[in-house]
Amino acid sequence: MLVNPANARLGAHLGRRLADFAAAKKTHPVAARLARGEADFQTQRTLKLAPDNDEVRKLRAEIVTLLNSAPREHS
């Protein structure tokens, strides 16, 4: 991402890995909250970079579903 921040596929896959990390049972609640936010940001950004890319759209949809179904900590 540092070398090529405009690579939409890479950003979408990074967002997917962050969402997986956030959903993991052993992830600390604060780290999970930060990862959820970053996953959402990355995939929104990549969708703007490549709105016609099927892979990017598919990963964004997966992340939205995962983030909406993930339990959130109560503050």
Distance bins in CASP14 RR format, pairs under 12 A and 6 or more apart:
PFRMAT RR
TARGET T0000
AUTHOR 0000-0000-0000
RMODE 2
METHOD distances of the structure
MODEL  1
1 7 1 0 0 1 0 0 0 0 0 0 0
1 8 0 0 0 0 0 1 0 0 0 0 0
1 9 0 0 0 0 0 1 0 0 0 0 0
1 10 1 0 0 1 0 0 0 0 0 0 0
1 11 1 0 0 1 0 0 0 0 0 0 0
1 12 0 0 0 0 0 1 0 0 0 0 0
1 13 0 0 0 0 0 1 0 0 0 0 0
1 14 1 0 0 1 0 0 0 0 0 0 0
1 15 0 0 0 0 0 1 0 0 0 0 0
1 17 0 0 0 0 0 1 0 0 0 0 0
1 18 0 0 0 0 0 1 0 0 0 0 0
1 38 0 0 0 0 0 1 0 0 0 0 0
1 42 0 0 0 0 1 0 0 0 0 0 0
1 45 0 0 0 0 0 1 0 0 0 0 0
1 46 0 0 0 0 0 1 0 0 0 0 0
2 10 0 0 0 0 0 1 0 0 0 0 0
2 11 0 0 0 0 0 1 0 0 0 0 0
2 14 0 0 0 0 0 1 0 0 0 0 0
3 10 0 0 0 0 1 0 0 0 0 0 0
4 10 1 0 0 1 0 0 0 0 0 0 0
4 11 0 0 0 0 1 0 0 0 0 0 0
4 14 0 0 0 0 0 1 0 0 0 0 0
4 49 0 0 0 0 0 1 0 0 0 0 0
5 11 0 0 0 0 1 0 0 0 0 0 0
5 14 0 0 0 0 0 1 0 0 0 0 0
5 42 0 0 0 0 0 1 0 0 0 0 0
5 45 0 0 0 0 1 0 0 0 0 0 0
5 46 0 0 0 0 0 1 0 0 0 0 0
5 49 0 0 0 0 1 0 0 0 0 0 0
6 45 0 0 0 0 1 0 0 0 0 0 0
6 46 0 0 0 0 1 0 0 0 0 0 0
6 48 0 0 0 0 0 1 0 0 0 0 0
6 49 1 0 0 1 0 0 0 0 0 0 0
6 50 0 0 0 0 1 0 0 0 0 0 0
7 13 0 0 0 0 1 0 0 0 0 0 0
7 14 0 0 0 0 1 0 0 0 0 0 0
7 42 0 0 0 0 0 1 0 0 0 0 0
7 45 0 0 0 0 0 1 0 0 0 0 0
7 46 0 0 0 0 1 0 0 0 0 0 0
7 49 0 0 0 0 1 0 0 0 0 0 0
7 50 0 0 0 0 1 0 0 0 0 0 0
7 53 0 0 0 0 0 1 0 0 0 0 0
7 55 0 0 0 0 0 1 0 0 0 0 0
7 56 0 0 0 0 0 1 0 0 0 0 0
8 14 0 0 0 0 0 1 0 0 0 0 0
8 15 0 0 0 0 0 1 0 0 0 0 0
8 42 0 0 0 0 1 0 0 0 0 0 0
8 43 0 0 0 0 1 0 0 0 0 0 0
8 44 0 0 0 0 0 1 0 0 0 0 0
8 45 0 0 0 0 1 0 0 0 0 0 0
8 46 1 0 1 0 0 0 0 0 0 0 0
8 47 1 0 0 1 0 0 0 0 0 0 0
8 48 0 0 0 0 1 0 0 0 0 0 0
8 49 1 0 1 0 0 0 0 0 0 0 0
8 50 1 1 0 0 0 0 0 0 0 0 0
8 51 0 0 0 0 1 0 0 0 0 0 0
8 52 0 0 0 0 0 1 0 0 0 0 0
8 53 1 0 1 0 0 0 0 0 0 0 0
8 54 0 0 0 0 0 1 0 0 0 0 0
8 55 0 0 0 0 1 0 0 0 0 0 0
8 56 1 0 1 0 0 0 0 0 0 0 0
8 57 0 0 0 0 0 1 0 0 0 0 0
8 59 0 0 0 0 1 0 0 0 0 0 0
8 60 0 0 0 0 0 1 0 0 0 0 0
9 15 0 0 0 0 0 1 0 0 0 0 0
9 16 0 0 0 0 0 1 0 0 0 0 0
9 42 0 0 0 0 0 1 0 0 0 0 0
9 43 0 0 0 0 0 1 0 0 0 0 0
9 46 1 0 0 1 0 0 0 0 0 0 0
9 47 0 0 0 0 0 1 0 0 0 0 0
9 49 0 0 0 0 1 0 0 0 0 0 0
9 50 1 0 0 1 0 0 0 0 0 0 0
9 53 1 0 0 1 0 0 0 0 0 0 0
9 54 0 0 0 0 0 1 0 0 0 0 0
9 55 1 0 1 0 0 0 0 0 0 0 0
9 56 1 0 0 1 0 0 0 0 0 0 0
9 57 0 0 0 0 0 1 0 0 0 0 0
9 58 0 0 0 0 0 1 0 0 0 0 0
9 59 0 0 0 0 1 0 0 0 0 0 0
9 60 0 0 0 0 0 1 0 0 0 0 0
10 16 0 0 0 0 0 1 0 0 0 0 0
10 17 0 0 0 0 0 1 0 0 0 0 0
10 42 0 0 0 0 1 0 0 0 0 0 0
10 43 0 0 0 0 0 1 0 0 0 0 0
10 45 0 0 0 0 0 1 0 0 0 0 0
10 46 0 0 0 0 1 0 0 0 0 0 0
10 49 0 0 0 0 0 1 0 0 0 0 0
10 50 0 0 0 0 0 1 0 0 0 0 0
10 53 0 0 0 0 0 1 0 0 0 0 0
10 55 0 0 0 0 0 1 0 0 0 0 0
10 56 0 0 0 0 0 1 0 0 0 0 0
10 59 0 0 0 0 0 1 0 0 0 0 0
11 17 0 0 0 0 1 0 0 0 0 0 0
11 18 0 0 0 0 1 0 0 0 0 0 0
11 19 0 0 0 0 0 1 0 0 0 0 0
11 38 0 0 0 0 0 1 0 0 0 0 0
11 39 0 0 0 0 1 0 0 0 0 0 0
11 41 0 0 0 0 0 1 0 0 0 0 0
11 42 1 0 1 0 0 0 0 0 0 0 0
11 43 1 0 0 1 0 0 0 0 0 0 0
11 44 0 0 0 0 0 1 0 0 0 0 0
11 45 1 0 0 1 0 0 0 0 0 0 0
11 46 1 0 1 0 0 0 0 0 0 0 0
11 47 0 0 0 0 0 1 0 0 0 0 0
11 48 0 0 0 0 0 1 0 0 0 0 0
11 49 0 0 0 0 1 0 0 0 0 0 0
11 50 0 0 0 0 1 0 0 0 0 0 0
11 53 0 0 0 0 0 1 0 0 0 0 0
11 55 0 0 0 0 0 1 0 0 0 0 0
11 56 0 0 0 0 1 0 0 0 0 0 0
11 59 0 0 0 0 1 0 0 0 0 0 0
11 60 0 0 0 0 0 1 0 0 0 0 0
11 63 0 0 0 0 0 1 0 0 0 0 0
12 18 0 0 0 0 0 1 0 0 0 0 0
12 19 0 0 0 0 0 1 0 0 0 0 0
12 39 0 0 0 0 1 0 0 0 0 0 0
12 40 0 0 0 0 0 1 0 0 0 0 0
12 41 0 0 0 0 0 1 0 0 0 0 0
12 42 1 0 0 1 0 0 0 0 0 0 0
12 43 1 0 1 0 0 0 0 0 0 0 0
12 44 0 0 0 0 0 1 0 0 0 0 0
12 45 0 0 0 0 1 0 0 0 0 0 0
12 46 1 0 1 0 0 0 0 0 0 0 0
12 47 1 0 0 1 0 0 0 0 0 0 0
12 48 0 0 0 0 0 1 0 0 0 0 0
12 49 0 0 0 0 1 0 0 0 0 0 0
12 50 0 0 0 0 1 0 0 0 0 0 0
12 51 0 0 0 0 0 1 0 0 0 0 0
12 53 0 0 0 0 1 0 0 0 0 0 0
12 54 0 0 0 0 0 1 0 0 0 0 0
12 55 1 0 0 1 0 0 0 0 0 0 0
12 56 1 0 1 0 0 0 0 0 0 0 0
12 57 0 0 0 0 1 0 0 0 0 0 0
12 58 0 0 0 0 1 0 0 0 0 0 0
12 59 1 0 1 0 0 0 0 0 0 0 0
12 60 1 0 0 1 0 0 0 0 0 0 0
12 61 0 0 0 0 0 1 0 0 0 0 0
12 62 0 0 0 0 1 0 0 0 0 0 0
12 63 0 0 0 0 1 0 0 0 0 0 0
13 19 0 0 0 0 0 1 0 0 0 0 0
13 20 0 0 0 0 0 1 0 0 0 0 0
13 39 0 0 0 0 0 1 0 0 0 0 0
13 42 0 0 0 0 1 0 0 0 0 0 0
13 43 0 0 0 0 1 0 0 0 0 0 0
13 46 0 0 0 0 1 0 0 0 0 0 0
13 53 0 0 0 0 0 1 0 0 0 0 0
13 55 0 0 0 0 1 0 0 0 0 0 0
13 56 0 0 0 0 1 0 0 0 0 0 0
13 58 0 0 0 0 0 1 0 0 0 0 0
13 59 1 0 0 1 0 0 0 0 0 0 0
13 60 0 0 0 0 0 1 0 0 0 0 0
13 62 0 0 0 0 0 1 0 0 0 0 0
13 63 0 0 0 0 0 1 0 0 0 0 0
14 20 0 0 0 0 0 1 0 0 0 0 0
14 21 0 0 0 0 0 1 0 0 0 0 0
14 35 0 0 0 0 0 1 0 0 0 0 0
14 38 0 0 0 0 1 0 0 0 0 0 0
14 39 0 0 0 0 1 0 0 0 0 0 0
14 41 0 0 0 0 0 1 0 0 0 0 0
14 42 1 0 1 0 0 0 0 0 0 0 0
14 43 0 0 0 0 1 0 0 0 0 0 0
14 45 0 0 0 0 0 1 0 0 0 0 0
14 46 0 0 0 0 1 0 0 0 0 0 0
14 56 0 0 0 0 0 1 0 0 0 0 0
14 59 0 0 0 0 1 0 0 0 0 0 0
14 63 0 0 0 0 0 1 0 0 0 0 0
15 21 0 0 0 0 1 0 0 0 0 0 0
15 22 0 0 0 0 1 0 0 0 0 0 0
15 23 0 0 0 0 0 1 0 0 0 0 0
15 35 0 0 0 0 1 0 0 0 0 0 0
15 36 0 0 0 0 0 1 0 0 0 0 0
15 37 0 0 0 0 1 0 0 0 0 0 0
15 38 1 0 0 1 0 0 0 0 0 0 0
15 39 1 0 1 0 0 0 0 0 0 0 0
15 40 0 0 0 0 1 0 0 0 0 0 0
15 41 0 0 0 0 1 0 0 0 0 0 0
15 42 1 0 1 0 0 0 0 0 0 0 0
15 43 1 0 1 0 0 0 0 0 0 0 0
15 44 0 0 0 0 1 0 0 0 0 0 0
15 45 0 0 0 0 1 0 0 0 0 0 0
15 46 0 0 0 0 1 0 0 0 0 0 0
15 47 0 0 0 0 0 1 0 0 0 0 0
15 56 0 0 0 0 0 1 0 0 0 0 0
15 59 1 0 0 1 0 0 0 0 0 0 0
15 60 0 0 0 0 1 0 0 0 0 0 0
15 62 0 0 0 0 1 0 0 0 0 0 0
15 63 1 0 0 1 0 0 0 0 0 0 0
15 64 0 0 0 0 0 1 0 0 0 0 0
15 66 0 0 0 0 0 1 0 0 0 0 0
15 67 0 0 0 0 0 1 0 0 0 0 0
16 22 0 0 0 0 0 1 0 0 0 0 0
16 23 0 0 0 0 0 1 0 0 0 0 0
16 35 0 0 0 0 0 1 0 0 0 0 0
16 38 0 0 0 0 0 1 0 0 0 0 0
16 39 1 0 0 1 0 0 0 0 0 0 0
16 40 0 0 0 0 0 1 0 0 0 0 0
16 42 0 0 0 0 1 0 0 0 0 0 0
16 43 1 0 0 1 0 0 0 0 0 0 0
16 46 0 0 0 0 0 1 0 0 0 0 0
16 55 0 0 0 0 0 1 0 0 0 0 0
16 56 0 0 0 0 0 1 0 0 0 0 0
16 58 0 0 0 0 1 0 0 0 0 0 0
16 59 1 0 1 0 0 0 0 0 0 0 0
16 60 0 0 0 0 1 0 0 0 0 0 0
16 61 0 0 0 0 0 1 0 0 0 0 0
16 62 1 0 0 1 0 0 0 0 0 0 0
16 63 1 0 0 1 0 0 0 0 0 0 0
16 64 0 0 0 0 0 1 0 0 0 0 0
16 65 0 0 0 0 0 1 0 0 0 0 0
16 66 0 0 0 0 1 0 0 0 0 0 0
16 67 0 0 0 0 0 1 0 0 0 0 0
17 23 0 0 0 0 0 1 0 0 0 0 0
17 24 0 0 0 0 0 1 0 0 0 0 0
17 35 0 0 0 0 1 0 0 0 0 0 0
17 38 0 0 0 0 0 1 0 0 0 0 0
17 39 0 0 0 0 1 0 0 0 0 0 0
17 42 0 0 0 0 1 0 0 0 0 0 0
17 43 0 0 0 0 0 1 0 0 0 0 0
17 59 0 0 0 0 0 1 0 0 0 0 0
17 62 0 0 0 0 0 1 0 0 0 0 0
17 63 0 0 0 0 0 1 0 0 0 0 0
17 66 0 0 0 0 0 1 0 0 0 0 0
18 24 0 0 0 0 0 1 0 0 0 0 0
18 27 0 0 0 0 0 1 0 0 0 0 0
18 31 0 0 0 0 0 1 0 0 0 0 0
18 32 0 0 0 0 1 0 0 0 0 0 0
18 33 0 0 0 0 0 1 0 0 0 0 0
18 34 0 0 0 0 1 0 0 0 0 0 0
18 35 1 0 1 0 0 0 0 0 0 0 0
18 36 1 0 0 1 0 0 0 0 0 0 0
18 37 1 0 0 1 0 0 0 0 0 0 0
18 38 1 0 1 0 0 0 0 0 0 0 0
18 39 1 1 0 0 0 0 0 0 0 0 0
18 40 0 0 0 0 1 0 0 0 0 0 0
18 41 0 0 0 0 1 0 0 0 0 0 0
18 42 1 0 0 1 0 0 0 0 0 0 0
18 43 0 0 0 0 1 0 0 0 0 0 0
18 59 0 0 0 0 0 1 0 0 0 0 0
18 63 0 0 0 0 1 0 0 0 0 0 0
18 66 0 0 0 0 0 1 0 0 0 0 0
18 67 0 0 0 0 1 0 0 0 0 0 0
18 70 0 0 0 0 0 1 0 0 0 0 0
19 27 0 0 0 0 0 1 0 0 0 0 0
19 32 0 0 0 0 1 0 0 0 0 0 0
19 35 1 0 0 1 0 0 0 0 0 0 0
19 36 1 0 0 1 0 0 0 0 0 0 0
19 37 0 0 0 0 1 0 0 0 0 0 0
19 38 0 0 0 0 1 0 0 0 0 0 0
19 39 1 0 1 0 0 0 0 0 0 0 0
19 40 0 0 0 0 1 0 0 0 0 0 0
19 41 0 0 0 0 0 1 0 0 0 0 0
19 42 0 0 0 0 1 0 0 0 0 0 0
19 43 0 0 0 0 1 0 0 0 0 0 0
19 59 0 0 0 0 1 0 0 0 0 0 0
19 60 0 0 0 0 0 1 0 0 0 0 0
19 61 0 0 0 0 0 1 0 0 0 0 0
19 62 1 0 0 1 0 0 0 0 0 0 0
19 63 1 0 1 0 0 0 0 0 0 0 0
19 64 0 0 0 0 1 0 0 0 0 0 0
19 65 0 0 0 0 1 0 0 0 0 0 0
19 66 1 0 1 0 0 0 0 0 0 0 0
19 67 1 0 0 1 0 0 0 0 0 0 0
19 68 0 0 0 0 0 1 0 0 0 0 0
19 69 0 0 0 0 0 1 0 0 0 0 0
19 70 1 0 0 1 0 0 0 0 0 0 0
20 27 0 0 0 0 1 0 0 0 0 0 0
20 32 0 0 0 0 0 1 0 0 0 0 0
20 35 0 0 0 0 1 0 0 0 0 0 0
20 36 0 0 0 0 0 1 0 0 0 0 0
20 39 0 0 0 0 1 0 0 0 0 0 0
20 59 0 0 0 0 0 1 0 0 0 0 0
20 62 0 0 0 0 1 0 0 0 0 0 0
20 63 0 0 0 0 1 0 0 0 0 0 0
20 66 1 0 0 1 0 0 0 0 0 0 0
20 67 0 0 0 0 0 1 0 0 0 0 0
20 70 0 0 0 0 0 1 0 0 0 0 0
21 27 1 0 1 0 0 0 0 0 0 0 0
21 28 0 0 0 0 0 1 0 0 0 0 0
21 31 1 0 0 1 0 0 0 0 0 0 0
21 32 1 0 0 1 0 0 0 0 0 0 0
21 33 0 0 0 0 0 1 0 0 0 0 0
21 34 0 0 0 0 1 0 0 0 0 0 0
21 35 1 0 1 0 0 0 0 0 0 0 0
21 36 0 0 0 0 1 0 0 0 0 0 0
21 37 0 0 0 0 0 1 0 0 0 0 0
21 38 0 0 0 0 1 0 0 0 0 0 0
21 39 0 0 0 0 1 0 0 0 0 0 0
21 63 0 0 0 0 0 1 0 0 0 0 0
21 66 0 0 0 0 0 1 0 0 0 0 0
21 67 0 0 0 0 0 1 0 0 0 0 0
21 70 0 0 0 0 0 1 0 0 0 0 0
22 28 0 0 0 0 0 1 0 0 0 0 0
22 29 0 0 0 0 1 0 0 0 0 0 0
22 30 0 0 0 0 0 1 0 0 0 0 0
22 31 1 0 0 1 0 0 0 0 0 0 0
22 32 1 0 1 0 0 0 0 0 0 0 0
22 33 1 0 0 1 0 0 0 0 0 0 0
22 34 0 0 0 0 1 0 0 0 0 0 0
22 35 1 1 0 0 0 0 0 0 0 0 0
22 36 1 0 1 0 0 0 0 0 0 0 0
22 37 1 0 0 1 0 0 0 0 0 0 0
22 38 0 0 0 0 1 0 0 0 0 0 0
22 39 1 0 0 1 0 0 0 0 0 0 0
22 40 0 0 0 0 1 0 0 0 0 0 0
22 42 0 0 0 0 0 1 0 0 0 0 0
22 63 0 0 0 0 1 0 0 0 0 0 0
22 66 0 0 0 0 1 0 0 0 0 0 0
22 67 1 0 0 1 0 0 0 0 0 0 0
22 69 0 0 0 0 0 1 0 0 0 0 0
22 70 1 0 0 1 0 0 0 0 0 0 0
22 71 0 0 0 0 0 1 0 0 0 0 0
22 72 0 0 0 0 1 0 0 0 0 0 0
22 73 0 0 0 0 0 1 0 0 0 0 0
23 31 0 0 0 0 0 1 0 0 0 0 0
23 32 1 0 0 1 0 0 0 0 0 0 0
23 33 0 0 0 0 0 1 0 0 0 0 0
23 35 0 0 0 0 1 0 0 0 0 0 0
23 36 0 0 0 0 1 0 0 0 0 0 0
23 39 0 0 0 0 1 0 0 0 0 0 0
23 62 0 0 0 0 0 1 0 0 0 0 0
23 63 0 0 0 0 0 1 0 0 0 0 0
23 65 0 0 0 0 0 1 0 0 0 0 0
23 66 1 0 1 0 0 0 0 0 0 0 0
23 67 0 0 0 0 1 0 0 0 0 0 0
23 68 0 0 0 0 0 1 0 0 0 0 0
23 69 0 0 0 0 1 0 0 0 0 0 0
23 70 1 0 1 0 0 0 0 0 0 0 0
23 71 0 0 0 0 1 0 0 0 0 0 0
23 72 0 0 0 0 0 1 0 0 0 0 0
24 31 0 0 0 0 1 0 0 0 0 0 0
24 32 1 0 0 1 0 0 0 0 0 0 0
24 35 0 0 0 0 1 0 0 0 0 0 0
24 36 0 0 0 0 0 1 0 0 0 0 0
24 66 0 0 0 0 0 1 0 0 0 0 0
24 70 0 0 0 0 1 0 0 0 0 0 0
24 71 0 0 0 0 0 1 0 0 0 0 0
25 32 0 0 0 0 1 0 0 0 0 0 0
25 70 0 0 0 0 0 1 0 0 0 0 0
25 71 0 0 0 0 1 0 0 0 0 0 0
26 32 0 0 0 0 1 0 0 0 0 0 0
27 33 0 0 0 0 1 0 0 0 0 0 0
27 34 0 0 0 0 1 0 0 0 0 0 0
27 35 1 0 0 1 0 0 0 0 0 0 0
27 36 0 0 0 0 1 0 0 0 0 0 0
27 70 0 0 0 0 0 1 0 0 0 0 0
27 71 0 0 0 0 0 1 0 0 0 0 0
27 73 0 0 0 0 0 1 0 0 0 0 0
28 34 0 0 0 0 1 0 0 0 0 0 0
28 35 0 0 0 0 1 0 0 0 0 0 0
28 73 0 0 0 0 1 0 0 0 0 0 0
29 35 0 0 0 0 0 1 0 0 0 0 0
29 36 0 0 0 0 0 1 0 0 0 0 0
29 70 0 0 0 0 0 1 0 0 0 0 0
29 71 0 0 0 0 1 0 0 0 0 0 0
29 72 0 0 0 0 1 0 0 0 0 0 0
29 73 1 1 0 0 0 0 0 0 0 0 0
29 74 0 0 0 0 1 0 0 0 0 0 0
29 75 0 0 0 0 1 0 0 0 0 0 0
30 36 0 0 0 0 0 1 0 0 0 0 0
30 37 0 0 0 0 0 1 0 0 0 0 0
30 72 0 0 0 0 0 1 0 0 0 0 0
30 73 0 0 0 0 1 0 0 0 0 0 0
30 75 0 0 0 0 0 1 0 0 0 0 0
31 37 0 0 0 0 0 1 0 0 0 0 0
31 38 0 0 0 0 0 1 0 0 0 0 0
31 73 0 0 0 0 0 1 0 0 0 0 0
32 38 0 0 0 0 0 1 0 0 0 0 0
32 39 0 0 0 0 0 1 0 0 0 0 0
32 66 0 0 0 0 0 1 0 0 0 0 0
32 67 0 0 0 0 0 1 0 0 0 0 0
32 70 1 0 0 1 0 0 0 0 0 0 0
32 71 0 0 0 0 1 0 0 0 0 0 0
32 72 0 0 0 0 1 0 0 0 0 0 0
32 73 1 0 0 1 0 0 0 0 0 0 0
33 39 0 0 0 0 0 1 0 0 0 0 0
33 40 0 0 0 0 0 1 0 0 0 0 0
33 67 0 0 0 0 0 1 0 0 0 0 0
33 70 0 0 0 0 0 1 0 0 0 0 0
33 71 0 0 0 0 0 1 0 0 0 0 0
33 72 1 0 0 1 0 0 0 0 0 0 0
33 73 1 0 0 1 0 0 0 0 0 0 0
33 74 0 0 0 0 0 1 0 0 0 0 0
33 75 0 0 0 0 1 0 0 0 0 0 0
34 40 0 0 0 0 0 1 0 0 0 0 0
34 41 0 0 0 0 0 1 0 0 0 0 0
34 73 0 0 0 0 0 1 0 0 0 0 0
35 41 0 0 0 0 0 1 0 0 0 0 0
35 42 0 0 0 0 0 1 0 0 0 0 0
35 63 0 0 0 0 0 1 0 0 0 0 0
35 66 0 0 0 0 0 1 0 0 0 0 0
35 67 0 0 0 0 1 0 0 0 0 0 0
35 70 0 0 0 0 1 0 0 0 0 0 0
36 42 0 0 0 0 0 1 0 0 0 0 0
36 43 0 0 0 0 0 1 0 0 0 0 0
36 63 0 0 0 0 1 0 0 0 0 0 0
36 64 0 0 0 0 0 1 0 0 0 0 0
36 66 0 0 0 0 1 0 0 0 0 0 0
36 67 1 0 1 0 0 0 0 0 0 0 0
36 68 0 0 0 0 0 1 0 0 0 0 0
36 69 0 0 0 0 0 1 0 0 0 0 0
36 70 1 0 0 1 0 0 0 0 0 0 0
36 71 0 0 0 0 0 1 0 0 0 0 0
36 72 1 0 0 1 0 0 0 0 0 0 0
36 73 0 0 0 0 0 1 0 0 0 0 0
37 43 0 0 0 0 1 0 0 0 0 0 0
37 44 0 0 0 0 1 0 0 0 0 0 0
37 45 0 0 0 0 0 1 0 0 0 0 0
37 63 0 0 0 0 0 1 0 0 0 0 0
37 67 0 0 0 0 1 0 0 0 0 0 0
37 70 0 0 0 0 0 1 0 0 0 0 0
37 72 0 0 0 0 0 1 0 0 0 0 0
38 44 0 0 0 0 0 1 0 0 0 0 0
38 45 0 0 0 0 0 1 0 0 0 0 0
38 63 0 0 0 0 0 1 0 0 0 0 0
38 67 0 0 0 0 0 1 0 0 0 0 0
39 45 0 0 0 0 0 1 0 0 0 0 0
39 46 0 0 0 0 0 1 0 0 0 0 0
39 59 0 0 0 0 1 0 0 0 0 0 0
39 60 0 0 0 0 1 0 0 0 0 0 0
39 62 0 0 0 0 0 1 0 0 0 0 0
39 63 1 0 1 0 0 0 0 0 0 0 0
39 64 0 0 0 0 1 0 0 0 0 0 0
39 65 0 0 0 0 0 1 0 0 0 0 0
39 66 0 0 0 0 1 0 0 0 0 0 0
39 67 1 0 0 1 0 0 0 0 0 0 0
39 68 0 0 0 0 0 1 0 0 0 0 0
39 70 0 0 0 0 1 0 0 0 0 0 0
40 46 0 0 0 0 0 1 0 0 0 0 0
40 47 0 0 0 0 0 1 0 0 0 0 0
40 60 0 0 0 0 1 0 0 0 0 0 0
40 63 1 0 0 1 0 0 0 0 0 0 0
40 64 0 0 0 0 1 0 0 0 0 0 0
40 66 0 0 0 0 0 1 0 0 0 0 0
40 67 1 0 0 1 0 0 0 0 0 0 0
40 68 0 0 0 0 0 1 0 0 0 0 0
40 70 0 0 0 0 0 1 0 0 0 0 0
41 47 0 0 0 0 0 1 0 0 0 0 0
41 48 0 0 0 0 0 1 0 0 0 0 0
41 60 0 0 0 0 0 1 0 0 0 0 0
41 63 0 0 0 0 0 1 0 0 0 0 0
41 67 0 0 0 0 0 1 0 0 0 0 0
42 48 0 0 0 0 0 1 0 0 0 0 0
42 49 0 0 0 0 0 1 0 0 0 0 0
42 56 0 0 0 0 0 1 0 0 0 0 0
42 59 0 0 0 0 1 0 0 0 0 0 0
42 60 0 0 0 0 1 0 0 0 0 0 0
42 63 0 0 0 0 1 0 0 0 0 0 0
42 67 0 0 0 0 0 1 0 0 0 0 0
43 49 0 0 0 0 0 1 0 0 0 0 0
43 50 0 0 0 0 0 1 0 0 0 0 0
43 53 0 0 0 0 0 1 0 0 0 0 0
43 55 0 0 0 0 0 1 0 0 0 0 0
43 56 1 0 0 1 0 0 0 0 0 0 0
43 57 0 0 0 0 1 0 0 0 0 0 0
43 58 0 0 0 0 0 1 0 0 0 0 0
43 59 1 0 0 1 0 0 0 0 0 0 0
43 60 1 0 1 0 0 0 0 0 0 0 0
43 61 0 0 0 0 1 0 0 0 0 0 0
43 62 0 0 0 0 1 0 0 0 0 0 0
43 63 1 0 1 0 0 0 0 0 0 0 0
43 64 1 0 0 1 0 0 0 0 0 0 0
43 65 0 0 0 0 0 1 0 0 0 0 0
43 66 0 0 0 0 0 1 0 0 0 0 0
43 67 0 0 0 0 1 0 0 0 0 0 0
44 51 0 0 0 0 0 1 0 0 0 0 0
44 56 0 0 0 0 0 1 0 0 0 0 0
44 57 0 0 0 0 0 1 0 0 0 0 0
44 59 0 0 0 0 0 1 0 0 0 0 0
44 60 1 0 0 1 0 0 0 0 0 0 0
44 63 0 0 0 0 1 0 0 0 0 0 0
44 64 0 0 0 0 1 0 0 0 0 0 0
44 67 0 0 0 0 0 1 0 0 0 0 0
45 51 0 0 0 0 0 1 0 0 0 0 0
45 56 0 0 0 0 0 1 0 0 0 0 0
45 60 0 0 0 0 0 1 0 0 0 0 0
46 53 0 0 0 0 1 0 0 0 0 0 0
46 55 0 0 0 0 1 0 0 0 0 0 0
46 56 1 0 1 0 0 0 0 0 0 0 0
46 57 0 0 0 0 1 0 0 0 0 0 0
46 58 0 0 0 0 0 1 0 0 0 0 0
46 59 1 0 0 1 0 0 0 0 0 0 0
46 60 1 0 0 1 0 0 0 0 0 0 0
46 63 0 0 0 0 0 1 0 0 0 0 0
47 53 0 0 0 0 1 0 0 0 0 0 0
47 54 0 0 0 0 0 1 0 0 0 0 0
47 55 0 0 0 0 0 1 0 0 0 0 0
47 56 1 0 1 0 0 0 0 0 0 0 0
47 57 1 0 0 1 0 0 0 0 0 0 0
47 58 0 0 0 0 0 1 0 0 0 0 0
47 59 0 0 0 0 1 0 0 0 0 0 0
47 60 1 0 1 0 0 0 0 0 0 0 0
47 61 0 0 0 0 1 0 0 0 0 0 0
47 63 0 0 0 0 0 1 0 0 0 0 0
47 64 0 0 0 0 0 1 0 0 0 0 0
48 56 0 0 0 0 1 0 0 0 0 0 0
48 57 0 0 0 0 0 1 0 0 0 0 0
48 60 0 0 0 0 0 1 0 0 0 0 0
49 56 1 0 0 1 0 0 0 0 0 0 0
49 57 0 0 0 0 0 1 0 0 0 0 0
49 60 0 0 0 0 0 1 0 0 0 0 0
50 56 1 0 1 0 0 0 0 0 0 0 0
50 57 0 0 0 0 1 0 0 0 0 0 0
50 58 0 0 0 0 0 1 0 0 0 0 0
50 59 0 0 0 0 0 1 0 0 0 0 0
50 60 0 0 0 0 0 1 0 0 0 0 0
51 57 1 0 0 1 0 0 0 0 0 0 0
51 60 0 0 0 0 1 0 0 0 0 0 0
53 59 0 0 0 0 1 0 0 0 0 0 0
53 60 0 0 0 0 1 0 0 0 0 0 0
54 60 0 0 0 0 0 1 0 0 0 0 0
54 61 0 0 0 0 0 1 0 0 0 0 0
55 61 0 0 0 0 0 1 0 0 0 0 0
55 62 0 0 0 0 0 1 0 0 0 0 0
56 62 0 0 0 0 0 1 0 0 0 0 0
56 63 0 0 0 0 0 1 0 0 0 0 0
57 63 0 0 0 0 0 1 0 0 0 0 0
57 64 0 0 0 0 0 1 0 0 0 0 0
58 64 0 0 0 0 0 1 0 0 0 0 0
58 65 0 0 0 0 0 1 0 0 0 0 0
59 65 0 0 0 0 0 1 0 0 0 0 0
59 66 0 0 0 0 0 1 0 0 0 0 0
60 66 0 0 0 0 0 1 0 0 0 0 0
60 67 0 0 0 0 0 1 0 0 0 0 0
61 67 0 0 0 0 0 1 0 0 0 0 0
61 68 0 0 0 0 0 1 0 0 0 0 0
62 68 0 0 0 0 0 1 0 0 0 0 0
62 69 0 0 0 0 0 1 0 0 0 0 0
63 69 0 0 0 0 0 1 0 0 0 0 0
63 70 0 0 0 0 0 1 0 0 0 0 0
64 70 0 0 0 0 0 1 0 0 0 0 0
END
